Amino acid sequence: MVKNKNIDLNKSFGEHLRKLRIAENLSQEELANIIEIPISQIGRIERGEGNPTISTLYLLAQAFKIELKDLLSFDYSK
C-alpha cells in the first residue's frame, strides 16, 4: 500500500511557508485574503496538517511574487 501523505514533508513545507509569510510581514489572515482561501487552510498548511493542491501552491507563489519552483525549494532531508 502506498502512503499518500508524508507528514514530515508537509510539516517542513508548512515551516517554510510560515517563514515566507513572516518575512513579508503578512498575517495568516492577510495571506488568506490575498489568495482568497479560508484562513483556517493557511493555518492547517503551516502546521503540516494540510496537503495543499497544486492550484493553492501556485496562488501562494503568486502572493509572494516568486516562481512555483522557488516556493517548493525548502530543506527537506527525511
N, C-alpha and C positions, 0 to 999 in steps of 0.2 A: 504494500500500500504506500502510495506517495504522500508525503507530508505537504499539505497545501499552504501552511502558514508557518513562516520562520519567525518565531517570537524575538530572537536575538537580533535578526536583521531589522525587523520593524522597530525595535527599541533604538537601535543605532540610527536609523533614519529619523526617528522622532527627535532624538537629541540633536541631530544635525539641523532639522527644521527649526527647532527651538532657538538654536544659536543664530541661524539666519534671521529669524524674526526679531530677536532681541537686538541684533546688530543694526537692524533697520528701525529700531525704536517703535516697533509695532506691538500692540496688544493682540491677544488671540482674537478678540472681537473685531479689531480693525482689519486684521488679515482675513478673517471670515467674511467681512463685509466687502472687501476688495474683490474676492473671488466668488462671492455670492454662494457660500455654503454655510451650514449651521455652525455656530461657534463650538458646539459640542464635538463636531467632527474634527476640528483643529486640535482640541484637547485630546481626543482619542488617538489621533495620529502621533502627537507629541509624546504621549505616554506609551506608545508602541502597541496600543490596543486596536488601532485601526489598520486597515490594509487598503490604502488609497488606490483608486483607479488611475489608469494612465491619463485620463482626462483631468482628474484632480491634480495630478503631478504637473501636468502641462500648465494649468492655471496657476499653481504655486510658482513655477518657474517664471511665468509672465509677471506675477506680482513682484518678484524680486529682481525682475529685469535681467535674468540670466538664462542661459540655454538649459534645456531639459537635461542634457548630459552633465552639466555642471551641478544641477540640483541633486543629481544622483551620484556625484563624486563625494563620497564621505568614507571615513575609516570604518571598515568592517572586516575584521580578521578572525571570525569564529570558524 
